[in-house]
């Protein structure tokens, strides 16, 4: 039975969560951002709004339940749109189920609209940031409906389609404008360029030029008039008003000089049809190129979004069942075959394989997986098939958290952007005020002082002739409006930050905000926690020493025999070292752990002791022959285990927390960048100093208790230092929060729980270097963009206002102004898009380190 007998619509679902990200389609400049923010702030229940131009996202802070339909309508009223995911479902109502879809869905948060038609078909529009398709299906099933999926279009697909439609629309506008502008130019310049032989005389007729220009006004240029009208109706102004003013003024003067040549605007020899045509052509060209480049700056994030698997193969009741990936539940057993994407986060329970994690963690080499290893949803299985148990699904997966953090980072503004936003926000009104001043100046004073009848416009078709003061002043003011470019100022920071954060995400580096990017580029000190950050966090056997007449393998054999039943970390280090040498001693007949001392065991009548000096002294074992070597190893920070059999010393084992293979290179690279590197640890000073010497760290902060780490960071900051703290994100959380930049390393799947400003997915110190290099590269691009944007406007606007006219007798016409404006905005977009494909330089050196085995010094 169908859910309803005829077409019906249910809408205005509400939500009450604290934060909401909404995609926005159609924004082109900083003024668009201000207009959307103003419109959304008027929606009841919205406490704050941040709109990001580069990612086309609005982040709303909510203080009460808000109607999503009201949010969508507010954006539409402002002249833009909110793309939502849509899915077509076939729903059959079971006996006893409610007939109302509204009751069945239970006012599910995030649902924008539900349309129910005959034959059991339901069309659901929803925000993917708030709810999921799985939640919608679950709600319908719990309401008594049998649900089958007929078709789906995600918000990403809809956004991509809208973007492609915008590119196609601007391309058609550009093609039409180019063809008509070419004919207008040939007609306008026929007599000036000696084109009488190839250009028919009727084409130069003013009314013919009028007829060619009108389609431009109602075609490609129409978008600027419509958008500026919508903006003024909302009480906002944007670049469209500048475009509409410039194009409309040039066309109006041309019409006046055609119909009423005595009106004082230069007469019939000075018509501006070519100015209006080229003005439209160059602005549309800029719009088209910006649409192309803006899509490229967000490509890294789109690649992450596209990683989300669509389907999953799960094992239920012994049978394989293929379902949508977002319907996988925690605990489900999933089967992943070679070449398939891992559907969700989980743990391998059966099989062996190698998984390509490069697009999530930045790890270039496939990672081998065996039972007990974790796998990340969205990564690609390259080799054998395996089964996995789902541990994180839906919005809790690593990939979903990465995408969410990247979107939040792109929505937050960097401190350097505040000036740019302030300038862009006041720019258009300021330019209009300047244009009025320019008009008054040239009308009342400048025209009489410097006007030259023989002066021309750049690319102009004729001399100024008898143009009156009003027409000349009006032309100057229009050129000022057209040449100004607040788009470049407003886009400078977000475009670069968006590209940079996307690059970082594909390398396993997550910036929590643009402010973290800027601060990371200004660091002068990096403080590393030792255990688990620079070191492996577990002891490794580094040296075996035997007395004269005894062999090292014999010492290790007896030690591993004694430790077979022990669960102490040092015991695991001994056993792993024995296995590496193919030693497999039997189980001891007797085993006893001696807390604080070591262990005691026996085998076939032999007694074995393994422990520290105190144990040897207590059992009166003479270790004096080992004292020389033992003292030196202790000075180097090693933990010693003495081995005695039947009351006589046999030798000793030295263990230490192994240094990660890439720690040496990470420290060296940071110091080469001019940063001061310090190590913070709770270990005793002797052990800490020994590790620091091996790593080349000069500043050691030892014997610092966990609760004192934040205070230690604060003391460094009190010295005027800009400090980054690198830790594991759990025990070091207070220090990470205190630091100017907290870097949580080795976060794994607990990304959302970390306290750092920067989160590193991998457990690799080299990613700290990569994060700092990415921040420096991104901020360098930001500064380049801002320098160009401010420099362009600083030079171009005065030139357009006529400061050089008294000396040169030449004017920058509206069409040349439009070309310069388009090139200015385009340059910022292209400079940001050029970041595509960049990788942190340390990534190349990382390959050299991981391609060879660790040296003995690195292991020690």
C-alpha positions, 0 to 999 in steps of 0.5 A: 500500500502506498504511503499516500493516495495522491501527491503530498508534501511534508516540510519544515522539519526542525533541528536543535543541534548547536552547530550546523554547516550548510553548503551555499551555491552562487557566491562570487565575492566577499560582498556575497559572503556579507549578504548571506551572513546578514540573511542567515542572522535574521533567521530565528534561533541562529546565534552566529554565522560564519560564511566561507567563500572558498569552500562555499559553506556557512557555519551556523551556531544555533541557540534554539530549534531552527527550521531548515526550510527557513534557512534554505529560504533565507539563502534563496531570498538573498539570491543564492541556494542551498544544495541538499541531497535527494533520494527516491525511495519506494516505501510500502506501508505494513499493516498497522503502520501510521499513514502519515509520513510525518509521523513515521519519520518522527520529525527527523532532524535535517530533513528539508522536504518529503514528497509522497506520490502514488505507487509508493514513491517518496522523494526525500530532500535532506542535509547530509551534514545533519542526518544520513540516508541510513537514519531516514531508512531506519526511521521509516522501517521503525515506523512500519514501512518496507523501504527500497532505494530507487535513486539518490543524488548526494549533496556533493553530486548536486553541488558538483552539478550546480558548479558544472552548470555555472561553468556551462552557463558562463561559457555560453554567456562568454561565447555570445558576448565574444561574438557580439563584441567582435561585431560591435568592435568591427563596426565601431573601429571600421573608419578608425582602423581602415577596415572599409574594405572588409567591414560593410558600411551598415555595420558601422551605423549607430542603430545597428550597433545599438541592435547588436548591443541590446542582446548583450544587455538582456543576455550575458549582462542580465545576471549582473542587473538581476543580482544587484537588484536582489542585493539592494532589495536585501539592503546589501551591495556587492560586485554585481552592482559595480558591474551593472553600474558600469555596463549600464552607464556605458550603454546609456551614454551610447544610447543618448549619443545615438538618439540625442547627440546634442545632449553633451555626452560627446556627440554621435562620434563618441558612442560607447557601444564597444565599451559596453560590449567589451565591459560585458565580455571581460567581466563574463570572462572573469566569471568563467575563469573564476568558476574554473579555478575555484573548483580546483582549489577545493579539489583536495577536499572533494577527493576526500568526499569521493573516498566515502564508500557507497556499498559494503558486503557484510556477513549475516547469518553465514551469508554475504549481503551487499548493503549501502555503506552507511547502513553498516552497524557497529559489530557487523562483519564486513568482507573486503576483496582486493581492489575494493574500498574498506567500507567503515573503520574496523579491526581485521578478524581474518585474512592478510592484506596490504591497504593503500591509506595514501589519500587518508594518512599520506602514507605512500606505501601500502600498509600490511594488515593482519588480524588485530590491525585497524583499518580505515574506511575509504582506504583501498584494499590492494592484495588479499581478501580479509574480514573485519569487524566494524568499530566506527560507522557513519559520522564517527569514521576517521574519514568523516571526522577528517572531512568535518575538521577540514570543513570547520578549518576552512570556515574559520578565519585567520587573524590575517584575514580580518583586515581583508574582510574589513576592507572587502566589507566596506570596499564597495560602499567606499568605491561608490563614495569615491566615484561620487567624489571623482564625478564632482571633482571633474565636473566642477573643476577638473574638466575646465582645467585639463579637458582635451578634445583630442584625447581618447580612451584606450581601445576607444573608437573616437576622440572626446570631441565635444563631450561636456563636463557632465558626460566626462565626469560621469565617464570617469566615475563609472571607470572607477567603479568598474576597475575596483576589485574587492573580489581579489581582497576578499578571496585572497586568504580563504582561497589559499587557506582552503587549498592549503588545508586540503593539501594537508588533509591528503597528507594526514595533517588536519588543521582545526582552523585557519588561525592554526595555519597562521600561527604554525607559520609563526612558530619559533619553538617546538617542544616534543613529549618524549615517550610515544612521540619521539620514541616508540613508547615501549622498551626494546633490547639494545645490547646483550653483554656476556662474561668471558667464556659465555656467549651472548646467545646463551645469556639471551636464552636463559633471560627469555626462559625466565621471562616466558610467563612475565607480562612486564614490558621489559619481558616482552622486549627480551622475548621479541629479541630472542625470537629475532635470533630464532631462540625458543627456550622452554617454559620454566618449571617454576616462575615468580615475579619479584616486584621492584627487583625482577623475576626468578625461575627454575628449569631442570634443577637450574635456578635463574635470576633476572633483574636489577642491581638490588636483586643481585645484591640481595641474592649475593651475586657478584656482578663486579666484572660487569660494572665497567660496561654497566656504568657506561650503559646506565650513563647513556640512559639504558635500563639494565637486566642482570642475568645469573644462573645458579648464583653466578653472573652470566651477563647483562641485557640493556633495554631502552625506549627505542627512538622512532626511525624518523625522529632524527630527520624530523629534529634536523629539519626543524632546526634547519628551518630556524626553529628551536627544539626542546624535549619535555619528559617526566624521565630522570634528567640522565635518561632524558639527556642521553636521548636528547644527545642522540637526537641532537636536541639541545634543550631538555625539560626533564622530571616534569610531572604530567600536571606540570607540563602546561605550566612549563609551556606557559613559562616558555611563552612568558619568555616571548616564545611562540611555542608548539607542543607535540604530544599524544593528545591524551596525557598531554591535553593540558599542555596542547591546549596551553601551547600557541599551537598544540599538535596531537600526533598519532591520533588514529581513529580518535581524531574528534577527541584530540585537544590539539590545534593540529591533528596528525593522523599518523604516528610519525614525527616527520608529519610535524615538519610537514605541518609546519612546511605546509603552514609556511607555504600556505601563508606565503600564498596568502601574503602574495594574494593580499599583496597583489590585491591591495597593490592592484587597487592602490594603483588602478583606482587612482589611474581610473580616477584620472590622476595621469590624464593631465600628463598623458591625455589618455583615459582608461575606458570602462572596457579596459577597466573591466579587463584589468579587474577580471585579471586581478581577481583571476590572478588571485584564484590562479595563484591559489589554484597553483598550490594544487599538487604541491607536497611538503618537501620533507615527504621526499626525504621521508621516503629515503628514511623509510626505504632503508632499515634503521641503523643501530644508533637509531634503534638505540 
